[in-house]
Amino acid sequence: MAYVYLLDLYKYLEERLEKATDGLDKADGDVPAEKFEQGRIDALTEFQDFLKENFNPKLPRRIRESLIRKKVP
C-alpha cells in the first residue's frame, strides 16, 4: 500500500468521523438516526484501529513518528 494513500485514507476517515459526530449531535432524540450515526462511528473507528495495528508498523520510521506526534489514529 502506498504511503500517500494510507495518509489520505486517514484524513478521509477523520472527515467522515466528524460528519458522523455532527449527525449524532443533530439527531435530537431521533432514535433510529442516533443508532445509525453511532454505528457509523463504531465502524469507522474499528477500521482506523485495523489500519493502525496492521499498516502503521510497515510505514517508514519518519512517517510513523510524524503520525504519533499528530496523534493520528
LOFI-792125 format. One record per residue: residue number from 0; z, y, x of N, C-alpha, C in turn. Coordinates in steps of 0.001 Angstrom, whole numbers, always signed. Atoms other than C-alpha are relative to their C-alpha. Layout:
<sites>
   pos       nc3       nc2       nc1      cac3      cac2      cac1       cc3       cc2       cc1
   NUM         Z         Y         X         Z         Y         X         Z         Y         X
...
</sites>
This chain:
<sites>
   pos       nc3       nc2       nc1      cac3      cac2      cac1       cc3       cc2       cc1
     0        +0     -1167      +856        +0        +0        +0        +0     +1237      +907
     1       +87     -1226      -791      -944     +3401     +1376     +1263      +832      -198
     2     -1228      -792       +59     +1987     +5645     +2198      -130     +1169      -958
     3      +220     -1164      +865      +486     +8620      +401       +55      -432     -1461
     4       -25      +502     +1364        +4     +6534     -2720     +1438      -243      -456
     5     -1395      +266      +351     +3637     +5462     -2676      +769     +1302      -218
     6      -677     -1285      +157     +4859     +9028     -2214      -460      +711     -1268
     7      +509      -576     +1249     +2595    +10231     -5031      +569      -728     -1211
     8      -574      +784     +1089     +3919     +7433     -7196     +1449      +404      -255
     9     -1367      -490      +172     +7492     +8576     -6561       +16     +1337      -739
    10       +74     -1307      +641     +6531    +12115     -7563      -363      -143     -1482
    11      +414      +228     +1384     +4805    +10869    -10727     +1142      -595      -826
    12     -1128      +598      +709     +7805     +8743    -11685     +1083     +1033      -291
    13      -986     -1065      +222    +10110    +11745    -11266      -428      +900     -1156
    14      +500      -826     +1098     +7893    +13798    -13573      +175      -713     -1335
    15      -149      +765     +1242     +7905    +11036    -16177     +1458      -109      -415
    16     -1427       +56      +310    +11686    +10720    -15931      +489     +1325      -583
    17      -380     -1300      +537    +12061    +14453    -16510      -462      +156     -1448
    18      +514       -78     +1366     +9853    +14252    -19610      +817      -883      -943
    19      -777      +909      +833    +11825    +11285    -20907     +1394      +554      -275
    20     -1325      -570      +230    +15176    +13008    -20423       -81     +1227      -903
    21      +198     -1117      +923    +13815    +16131    -22123      -192      -513     -1423
    22      +201      +594     +1321    +12666    +13952    -25016     +1290      -550      -576
    23     -1294      +513      +451    +16090    +12364    -25186      +893     +1146      -461
    24      -787     -1168      +399    +17701    +15803    -25360      -499      +593     -1318
    25      +595      -590     +1204    +15304    +16875    -28123       +49      -937     -1205
    26       -11      +973     +1097    +15846    +13757    -30257      +899      +441     -1147
    27      -894      -562     +1024    +18722    +15451    -32154      +395      -997     -1092
    28      -530      +953      +967    +20168    +12380    -33809     -1022      -953      -578
    29     +1036      +927      +458    +16856    +10618    -34472      +141     -1288      +813
    30      -372     +1221      -723    +17997     +7111    -33539     -1204      -718      +604
    31     +1143      +679      -638    +14557     +5490    -33045      -573      +780     +1189
    32      +512      -807     -1106    +13426     +8392    -30858      +939       -80     +1199
    33      -969      +109     -1093    +16633     +8219    -28807      -125     -1341      +711
    34      +134     +1334      -601    +16226     +4468    -28279     -1298      -113      +788
    35     +1279       +34      -701    +12575     +4919    -27312       +96      +724     +1338
    36      -126      -768     -1237    +13360     +7605    -24744      +945      -678      +979
    37      -924      +714      -882    +16302     +5619    -23381      -677     -1216      +613
    38      +761     +1126      -533    +14011     +2598    -22996      -968      +440     +1081
    39      +894      -542     -1020    +11509     +4736    -21103      +773      +298     +1283
    40      -819      -344     -1166    +14256     +5993    -18802      +430     -1269      +743
    41      -429     +1259      -622    +15534     +2468    -18178     -1154      -665      +750
    42     +1152      +635      -633    +12042     +1129    -17412      -427      +750     +1254
    43      +405      -787     -1165    +11186     +3988    -15061      +997      -119     +1149
    44      -987      +132     -1068    +14453     +3753    -13151       -17     -1405      +599
    45      +101     +1369      -522    +14091       -19    -12860     -1196      -132      +934
    46     +1188       +33      -861    +10598      +458    -11430      +253      +753     +1299
    47      -361      -734     -1209    +11917     +3073     -8988      +868      -852      +921
    48      -865      +872      -793    +14609      +645     -7846      -811     -1103      +670
    49      +863     +1039      -563    +11977     -2055     -7343      -776      +536     +1198
    50      +753      -599     -1104     +9863      +259     -5202      +903      +276     +1192
    51      -940      -334     -1067    +12886     +1384     -3220      +403     -1242      +788
    52      -462     +1218      -664    +14025     -2158     -2464     -1119      -725      +737
    53     +1067      +815      -557    +10615     -3666     -1720      -984      +740      +890
    54     +1015      -699      -768     +8446      -924      -247      +543     +1035      +969
    55      -545      -981      -938    +10694     +1675     +1396      +259      -591     +1385
    56      -210      +552     -1353    +11641      -703     +4240     -1291      -149      +804
    57     +1272      +163      -696     +7928     -1042     +5063      -610     +1320      +438
    58      +500     -1316      -389     +7417     +2696     +5472      +346      +289     +1454
    59      -367      -423     -1351     +7332     +4250     +8920     +1344      +726        -6
    60     -1361      -527      -112    +10709     +5456    +10142       +97     +1467      -408
    61       -67     -1437      +317     +9958     +9187     +9857      -129      +251     -1494
    62      +178      -173     +1449     +8764     +8919     +6270     +1235      -503      -729
    63     -1201      +558      +620    +11724     +6718     +5356     +1176      +960      +125
    64     -1093      -950      -211    +14154     +9220     +6866      -182     +1267      -839
    65      +234     -1192      +830    +12499    +12134     +5028      +305      -302     -1456
    66      -344      +376     +1382    +12886    +10246     +1746     +1498       -39      -194
    67     -1454       +56       +94    +16558     +9692     +2452      +568     +1412       -62
    68      -475     -1386       +19    +17049    +13403     +3176      -290      +676     -1326
    69      +362      -582     +1294    +15247    +14336       -47      +716      -696     -1150
    70      -663      +831     +1001    +17203    +11644     -1893      -972      -439     -1088
    71      +984      +569      +918    +14034    +10252     -3474      +399     -1429      -228
    72      -537     +1269      +475    +14751     +7062     -5372      +745      -686     +1016
</sites>
